[in-house]
Amino acid sequence: MVPVHLKKGYRLRIAGAPSPQSSGLTKPAHVAAVPERIPFVKPRLRVKVNDRVQVGSLLFEDKRNPDIQFLSPGGGKVVKIGLGPRRVIQEIVIELDEEESFRELQAFSESDLEAADGKDIVQAIIEGGLWPLIRMLPFRDWPDPKTTPPYVFVTVGNLEPFHPRPEIFLNGREDLFRFGVKILNRLTDGQVYVGASQRDDVVISEFEDLITHTYRGDYPAHDAGVLLYHTKSAPSDNRTWYIDAQDLLLLAELLQTGRYPTRRTVVLAGSMANQRQHYQTRIGVPLRHLMEDRAEEGDIRCIAGGILTGYTSSKDSFLGIFETGLNLLPAGNEREVLASFQPGFRKPSYSRTFLSAFNRGDFVMNCNIHGGVRACIACNHCPDVCPVDILPQLTYKCILVEAVEESLAHGLLDCVECGLCSYVCPSKIELLDTLRNAKAAYYKEQA
């Protein structure tokens, strides 16, 4: 095993962590696909309201490559196609039948997998609608199916608060995970790397023969881009593919059963949730179904996905295919009483401005930025926490003056989009959005 010790990063001490307890949710009345929250996709609808669909029926395709398909996470009737500004497709809602029917796809046994041509496996994944679960560095779009990666990284676990624990979603599905790694081995001429935290003793002991990298350190030590940055040996490695361990289970289930998988382990967390734990549910579950009788009273902000990298969502929205957590945080709209006289013992801050520097407990995080945007003050907090040693503040300034080559020289493409630079910035500058948008613009220009 290759040990990776991340000396930078940051441990986010946020109250509201989910317990390891896991329970199943009842079947929801509706599920949905959420194209709006899929990066880079240009969706072309293939259904309309009142159409009947099966689990695994085509809902929409990517205009950039119509072979890349997105399938229905439920069987029933399309009851709503939500459109946002400029007719952006926000969600495709399916009312579930009591007995759902499945579209049958190609299935592979262990021997079939070994005998099949790699192109046939790629085609089966594409037809099964799960090719977008595989991403390619540095831009984090799904790769061209005609290419072959130098390596494939499997990331086991996520250090961003709050995500499902690997010992929970892998429990009882160990053979499926091994089958998934065999699938990935057929997609690359290189090696499949599996990275796990050194603290995940259960995972390491169970998959000791598969794990190639162990990471130690604070968020985002788990990220494939971070692991690659600290281990790559050639420029071609920058085109490495990666996939999350729970997504790999979906891939394995698809090829093993020949049916589009719907099972998903998610967490309900955050200080405004009163039953914080893991839940066994399905892809596209409504947020209200997760929150039912499990949320505190008050002004709540719903974050689908990670706290730093997720999306603010309405309570009437749904979890997307990439999202495995719902975090409920205080909106932070209340005015502070006598704020000038508060010593800040319970205010999270990276700097030592507040007395919270001496508080070793977890902090209740809300969605108030606690101040207005100011000019960069060159405090150097962002490079202190950057896990890939770029200088976010200088890269940011290069982007503002459209000095593309200089921003690339400062390491723009190495950015792993973890959000720590925005989190620690005392000037409240949205560094993450600026860097991520600049990367996306450069990617589209190159494409």
PLY file of the C-alpha trace (Angstrom):
ply
format ascii 1.0
element vertex 447
property float x
property float y
property float z
element edge 446
property int vertex1
property int vertex2
end_header
0.00 0.00 0.00
1.18 3.50 -0.84
0.71 5.82 2.16
-0.35 9.40 1.36
-0.04 11.91 4.20
-1.80 15.20 3.47
-0.14 17.87 5.59
-2.51 20.62 4.51
-6.29 20.59 4.23
-8.54 21.38 7.17
-10.64 19.45 9.68
-14.12 20.94 9.57
-15.53 20.81 13.10
-19.21 21.12 12.28
-21.99 19.96 14.59
-24.65 17.58 13.33
-22.72 14.47 12.31
-24.88 11.41 11.47
-24.72 8.33 13.66
-23.61 4.96 12.23
-27.13 3.66 12.76
-28.84 2.66 9.51
-32.51 2.08 8.76
-34.71 1.73 5.70
-37.18 4.30 4.46
-40.59 3.50 3.08
-41.06 3.64 -0.67
-41.62 7.25 -1.82
-44.55 8.21 -4.03
-42.27 9.98 -6.50
-38.64 9.96 -7.61
-36.88 12.27 -10.03
-33.86 12.84 -12.23
-32.23 16.23 -11.64
-30.33 17.32 -14.81
-29.75 20.82 -13.46
-27.23 19.54 -10.93
-25.18 17.41 -13.34
-22.04 19.35 -14.32
-21.37 19.94 -18.04
-24.42 18.02 -19.31
-26.55 19.55 -22.08
-29.75 17.53 -21.72
-32.06 16.67 -24.60
-35.42 15.37 -23.39
-36.66 12.01 -24.65
-39.92 11.94 -22.67
-42.89 14.21 -22.10
-45.47 14.60 -19.34
-47.85 11.61 -19.01
-45.41 9.20 -20.71
-45.14 5.77 -19.09
-41.60 4.70 -18.18
-39.91 1.63 -16.75
-36.97 1.57 -14.37
-34.11 2.05 -16.83
-36.11 3.80 -19.57
-34.41 6.69 -21.37
-35.29 10.12 -19.93
-32.73 12.39 -21.57
-29.40 12.30 -23.38
-26.37 14.57 -23.54
-26.41 16.77 -26.65
-22.60 16.73 -26.69
-22.67 12.96 -27.19
-26.15 11.42 -27.66
-24.75 7.99 -26.75
-24.48 9.18 -23.14
-27.92 8.42 -21.73
-29.65 9.10 -18.43
-32.26 6.58 -17.41
-35.32 6.60 -15.20
-34.75 5.77 -11.50
-38.36 4.59 -11.20
-41.20 2.91 -13.04
-44.47 4.78 -13.50
-45.72 7.96 -15.12
-43.87 11.18 -15.87
-45.96 13.77 -14.02
-43.76 16.86 -14.19
-40.86 18.29 -16.15
-39.65 21.31 -14.19
-38.06 24.12 -16.20
-36.01 26.96 -14.79
-34.68 30.22 -16.27
-33.76 29.94 -19.96
-35.72 26.68 -20.01
-33.05 24.79 -18.08
-34.40 21.32 -17.25
-34.43 21.22 -13.46
-36.14 17.89 -12.77
-38.08 15.07 -14.37
-40.54 13.70 -11.81
-41.93 10.14 -12.00
-44.97 9.01 -10.04
-44.13 5.43 -9.04
-46.35 2.47 -9.76
-47.11 0.12 -6.91
-45.44 -2.64 -8.91
-42.64 -1.14 -10.99
-41.49 -2.77 -14.19
-37.84 -2.92 -15.26
-36.21 -2.57 -18.64
-33.99 -5.62 -19.06
-30.36 -4.94 -19.99
-27.32 -7.11 -20.63
-26.04 -9.02 -17.59
-22.54 -10.41 -17.03
-21.42 -13.32 -14.90
-17.84 -13.54 -13.61
-16.87 -15.71 -16.58
-18.73 -13.44 -19.02
-16.81 -10.45 -17.69
-13.45 -12.16 -18.16
-14.30 -13.29 -21.70
-15.95 -10.05 -22.90
-14.16 -7.45 -24.95
-13.52 -4.18 -23.10
-15.56 -2.26 -25.70
-18.57 -4.48 -25.02
-18.32 -3.70 -21.31
-18.12 0.03 -22.02
-21.17 -0.23 -24.27
-23.13 -2.11 -21.59
-22.36 0.63 -19.04
-23.40 3.33 -21.51
-26.66 1.58 -22.39
-27.28 1.11 -18.67
-27.09 4.86 -18.12
-24.24 4.81 -15.59
-21.28 5.94 -17.67
-21.45 9.47 -16.10
-20.60 7.95 -12.70
-17.05 7.60 -14.01
-15.21 10.92 -14.04
-11.93 12.08 -15.53
-9.41 14.45 -14.03
-8.67 17.33 -14.12
-12.06 18.70 -15.28
-14.28 16.06 -13.62
-16.46 15.47 -16.64
-17.22 11.90 -17.73
-14.56 10.57 -20.10
-14.83 9.88 -23.80
-15.81 6.18 -24.01
-13.37 5.72 -26.90
-10.36 6.59 -24.74
-8.40 4.43 -22.32
-7.21 5.86 -18.98
-3.68 5.44 -17.60
-5.24 4.53 -14.22
-8.60 4.37 -12.49
-8.94 5.55 -8.88
-11.64 4.22 -6.57
-12.15 6.51 -3.57
-13.53 4.76 -0.50
-15.06 7.24 1.91
-15.43 11.02 1.93
-13.99 13.34 4.57
-16.33 16.24 3.81
-19.10 16.54 6.40
-21.37 14.64 6.07
-21.34 11.55 3.85
-22.16 7.84 4.25
-19.51 5.78 5.96
-17.98 3.04 3.80
-18.43 0.36 6.46
-22.19 1.06 6.25
-22.77 1.00 2.48
-20.26 -1.82 1.88
-21.72 -4.05 4.59
-23.05 -7.22 2.98
-22.01 -6.02 -0.47
-18.33 -6.93 -0.37
-18.59 -9.36 -3.31
-20.36 -6.71 -5.37
-17.53 -4.27 -4.70
-14.97 -6.85 -5.82
-16.99 -7.43 -8.98
-16.92 -3.68 -9.59
-13.13 -3.56 -9.34
-12.95 -6.36 -11.92
-15.11 -4.25 -14.24
-12.72 -1.32 -13.92
-9.75 -3.57 -14.64
-11.28 -4.25 -18.05
-11.51 -0.52 -18.82
-7.82 0.36 -18.42
-4.46 -0.87 -19.63
-2.99 0.46 -16.40
-3.94 -0.33 -12.82
-7.01 0.19 -10.68
-6.04 2.08 -7.55
-8.24 1.83 -4.46
-7.72 4.50 -1.81
-9.02 4.20 1.77
-8.47 6.09 5.00
-5.89 4.65 7.37
-8.54 4.98 10.08
-11.01 2.68 8.26
-9.75 -0.53 9.87
-12.85 -2.52 8.87
-12.49 -1.58 5.19
-8.73 -2.15 5.09
-8.98 -5.59 6.72
-11.80 -6.66 4.37
-10.18 -5.42 1.15
-6.51 -5.65 2.02
-5.80 -7.36 -1.32
-7.46 -4.55 -3.30
-6.42 -1.37 -1.49
-3.37 0.23 -3.08
-3.32 3.63 -1.33
-4.07 4.68 2.22
-4.51 8.33 3.07
-4.03 10.23 6.31
-4.88 13.83 7.02
-7.77 16.25 7.01
-10.36 17.04 4.34
-9.95 16.56 1.34
-7.31 13.82 1.72
-9.79 11.31 0.23
-10.15 13.09 -3.11
-8.83 11.33 -6.22
-7.23 14.57 -7.41
-5.35 14.91 -4.12
-4.18 11.30 -4.18
-3.06 11.68 -7.79
-1.26 14.96 -7.09
0.84 13.33 -4.39
1.62 10.14 -6.35
1.66 10.93 -10.10
4.86 10.25 -12.01
4.05 11.39 -15.58
1.99 14.13 -17.30
-0.30 11.47 -18.82
-1.46 10.60 -15.29
-3.44 13.86 -15.25
-6.08 12.13 -17.40
-6.80 9.51 -14.76
-10.39 8.35 -14.28
-12.01 7.99 -10.88
-15.22 6.77 -9.27
-16.68 6.79 -5.78
-16.97 3.40 -4.04
-20.75 3.60 -3.63
-21.12 4.53 -7.31
-18.98 1.51 -8.16
-21.56 -0.66 -6.37
-24.21 0.72 -8.74
-22.00 -0.08 -11.72
-21.43 -3.62 -10.48
-25.12 -4.20 -9.76
-26.04 -2.98 -13.25
-23.77 -5.46 -15.01
-24.41 -8.31 -12.60
-28.22 -8.13 -12.71
-28.90 -6.51 -16.08
-31.19 -3.97 -14.37
-30.79 -0.29 -13.65
-29.99 -0.09 -9.89
-32.10 2.09 -7.63
-30.71 1.40 -4.13
-28.79 4.17 -2.40
-27.38 4.70 1.11
-27.72 8.35 2.12
-27.27 10.35 5.31
-29.51 12.94 6.90
-27.29 15.28 8.89
-26.79 18.84 10.08
-27.74 20.64 13.26
-31.36 21.14 12.10
-31.97 17.41 11.65
-33.25 15.55 14.72
-32.76 12.00 13.45
-29.25 12.17 12.06
-28.23 8.78 10.69
-27.85 6.62 7.57
-30.91 5.64 5.55
-31.42 2.96 2.93
-33.50 4.51 0.19
-33.28 4.96 -3.57
-31.83 7.24 -6.23
-33.90 10.38 -6.80
-35.63 10.32 -3.42
-37.65 13.49 -2.55
-36.06 15.71 0.09
-39.40 15.92 1.90
-39.47 12.13 2.15
-36.08 12.20 3.88
-37.03 15.12 6.12
-40.47 13.86 7.17
-40.70 14.22 10.98
-36.89 14.34 11.09
-36.26 18.10 10.95
-36.34 20.80 13.61
-38.71 23.75 13.42
-37.28 26.95 12.05
-35.72 28.53 8.98
-33.84 25.62 7.38
-31.46 25.59 4.43
-31.35 22.25 2.58
-27.96 21.31 1.15
-28.02 18.36 -1.27
-24.58 16.77 -1.22
-21.60 18.04 0.74
-21.70 21.17 2.88
-18.89 22.84 0.92
-19.47 21.31 -2.52
-23.21 20.58 -2.59
-26.23 22.50 -3.85
-28.80 24.61 -2.05
-32.14 22.95 -2.74
-35.82 23.52 -2.15
-37.64 21.16 0.21
-39.67 20.14 -2.85
-36.56 19.02 -4.73
-34.93 15.58 -5.00
-31.51 14.04 -4.48
-29.58 13.74 -7.74
-27.70 10.69 -8.91
-24.38 11.98 -7.50
-25.73 13.12 -4.13
-25.61 10.87 -1.09
-26.45 13.28 1.70
-28.97 15.87 2.80
-27.62 18.43 5.24
-30.05 20.66 7.14
-28.45 23.87 8.38
-29.85 27.02 9.98
-30.42 29.67 7.30
-28.73 32.23 9.56
-31.22 35.05 8.91
-31.60 35.97 12.58
-29.97 39.17 13.73
-27.32 38.84 16.41
-28.09 40.66 19.63
-25.19 42.76 20.90
-22.92 41.19 18.31
-20.14 43.70 19.03
-19.92 42.40 22.60
-19.85 38.70 21.75
-16.40 37.14 22.15
-17.09 34.63 19.37
-16.45 31.51 21.43
-19.01 29.56 19.36
-18.26 31.13 15.96
-16.23 28.91 13.63
-13.25 30.72 12.17
-9.97 29.63 10.61
-8.17 32.69 11.91
-7.55 33.44 15.57
-9.79 36.52 15.53
-12.43 34.95 17.78
-12.16 33.08 21.05
-13.34 30.03 19.08
-9.63 29.43 18.47
-9.63 28.01 22.01
-12.88 26.05 21.60
-12.17 22.37 20.83
-15.81 21.39 20.32
-17.88 21.25 17.16
-19.57 24.41 15.90
-23.13 24.94 14.68
-22.65 26.14 11.12
-25.26 28.34 9.48
-25.57 29.82 5.99
-24.86 33.43 6.91
-21.50 34.59 5.54
-21.19 37.01 8.52
-19.97 39.97 6.55
-19.75 41.43 3.08
-17.33 40.69 0.26
-14.12 42.71 0.51
-10.93 42.91 -1.48
-8.31 40.20 -1.04
-6.10 41.15 1.92
-3.31 38.67 1.10
-3.77 36.85 4.41
-2.43 33.59 2.90
-5.10 31.50 4.60
-6.11 29.86 1.29
-2.63 28.53 0.36
-2.24 27.36 3.98
-5.10 24.88 3.51
-4.84 24.13 -0.23
-4.27 20.35 -0.54
-2.47 20.61 -3.90
-0.17 23.55 -3.08
-1.53 26.11 -5.51
-1.84 29.79 -4.63
-5.60 30.36 -4.89
-5.41 34.11 -4.26
-2.94 34.68 -7.13
-4.81 32.29 -9.42
-8.00 34.21 -8.61
-6.42 37.53 -9.55
-5.09 36.09 -12.83
-8.60 34.90 -13.69
-10.07 38.35 -12.98
-7.69 40.00 -15.48
-8.19 37.11 -17.96
-4.53 36.06 -17.79
-5.32 32.47 -18.72
-1.74 31.25 -19.18
-0.69 32.69 -15.83
-3.64 31.10 -14.04
-2.66 27.75 -15.55
0.94 28.29 -14.46
-0.28 28.91 -10.91
-1.96 25.47 -10.95
-5.57 26.12 -11.92
-5.98 22.63 -13.40
-4.62 21.02 -10.22
-7.49 22.56 -8.20
-9.63 19.76 -6.72
-12.61 22.09 -6.10
-12.80 21.23 -2.41
-14.06 24.68 -1.34
-11.63 25.20 1.53
-10.26 28.42 0.02
-13.73 29.99 0.15
-14.37 28.61 3.63
-11.27 30.15 5.25
-11.31 33.45 3.32
-11.89 36.36 5.77
-12.85 38.61 2.82
-15.79 36.33 1.93
-14.54 35.92 -1.66
-16.14 33.02 -3.52
-12.81 31.60 -4.65
-14.25 28.14 -5.32
-16.87 29.43 -7.78
-14.30 31.57 -9.59
-11.74 28.78 -9.95
-14.33 26.15 -10.87
-15.96 28.38 -13.48
-12.57 29.26 -14.96
-11.66 25.57 -15.23
-14.99 24.81 -16.90
-14.58 27.70 -19.36
-11.07 26.54 -20.29
-12.35 22.98 -20.72
-15.16 24.06 -23.02
-12.75 26.19 -25.05
-10.38 23.24 -25.49
-13.25 20.93 -26.42
0 1
1 2
2 3
3 4
4 5
5 6
6 7
7 8
8 9
9 10
10 11
11 12
12 13
13 14
14 15
15 16
16 17
17 18
18 19
19 20
20 21
21 22
22 23
23 24
24 25
25 26
26 27
27 28
28 29
29 30
30 31
31 32
32 33
33 34
34 35
35 36
36 37
37 38
38 39
39 40
40 41
41 42
42 43
43 44
44 45
45 46
46 47
47 48
48 49
49 50
50 51
51 52
52 53
53 54
54 55
55 56
56 57
57 58
58 59
59 60
60 61
61 62
62 63
63 64
64 65
65 66
66 67
67 68
68 69
69 70
70 71
71 72
72 73
73 74
74 75
75 76
76 77
77 78
78 79
79 80
80 81
81 82
82 83
83 84
84 85
85 86
86 87
87 88
88 89
89 90
90 91
91 92
92 93
93 94
94 95
95 96
96 97
97 98
98 99
99 100
100 101
101 102
102 103
103 104
104 105
105 106
106 107
107 108
108 109
109 110
110 111
111 112
112 113
113 114
114 115
115 116
116 117
117 118
118 119
119 120
120 121
121 122
122 123
123 124
124 125
125 126
126 127
127 128
128 129
129 130
130 131
131 132
132 133
133 134
134 135
135 136
136 137
137 138
138 139
139 140
140 141
141 142
142 143
143 144
144 145
145 146
146 147
147 148
148 149
149 150
150 151
151 152
152 153
153 154
154 155
155 156
156 157
157 158
158 159
159 160
160 161
161 162
162 163
163 164
164 165
165 166
166 167
167 168
168 169
169 170
170 171
171 172
172 173
173 174
174 175
175 176
176 177
177 178
178 179
179 180
180 181
181 182
182 183
183 184
184 185
185 186
186 187
187 188
188 189
189 190
190 191
191 192
192 193
193 194
194 195
195 196
196 197
197 198
198 199
199 200
200 201
201 202
202 203
203 204
204 205
205 206
206 207
207 208
208 209
209 210
210 211
211 212
212 213
213 214
214 215
215 216
216 217
217 218
218 219
219 220
220 221
221 222
222 223
223 224
224 225
225 226
226 227
227 228
228 229
229 230
230 231
231 232
232 233
233 234
234 235
235 236
236 237
237 238
238 239
239 240
240 241
241 242
242 243
243 244
244 245
245 246
246 247
247 248
248 249
249 250
250 251
251 252
252 253
253 254
254 255
255 256
256 257
257 258
258 259
259 260
260 261
261 262
262 263
263 264
264 265
265 266
266 267
267 268
268 269
269 270
270 271
271 272
272 273
273 274
274 275
275 276
276 277
277 278
278 279
279 280
280 281
281 282
282 283
283 284
284 285
285 286
286 287
287 288
288 289
289 290
290 291
291 292
292 293
293 294
294 295
295 296
296 297
297 298
298 299
299 300
300 301
301 302
302 303
303 304
304 305
305 306
306 307
307 308
308 309
309 310
310 311
311 312
312 313
313 314
314 315
315 316
316 317
317 318
318 319
319 320
320 321
321 322
322 323
323 324
324 325
325 326
326 327
327 328
328 329
329 330
330 331
331 332
332 333
333 334
334 335
335 336
336 337
337 338
338 339
339 340
340 341
341 342
342 343
343 344
344 345
345 346
346 347
347 348
348 349
349 350
350 351
351 352
352 353
353 354
354 355
355 356
356 357
357 358
358 359
359 360
360 361
361 362
362 363
363 364
364 365
365 366
366 367
367 368
368 369
369 370
370 371
371 372
372 373
373 374
374 375
375 376
376 377
377 378
378 379
379 380
380 381
381 382
382 383
383 384
384 385
385 386
386 387
387 388
388 389
389 390
390 391
391 392
392 393
393 394
394 395
395 396
396 397
397 398
398 399
399 400
400 401
401 402
402 403
403 404
404 405
405 406
406 407
407 408
408 409
409 410
410 411
411 412
412 413
413 414
414 415
415 416
416 417
417 418
418 419
419 420
420 421
421 422
422 423
423 424
424 425
425 426
426 427
427 428
428 429
429 430
430 431
431 432
432 433
433 434
434 435
435 436
436 437
437 438
438 439
439 440
440 441
441 442
442 443
443 444
444 445
445 446
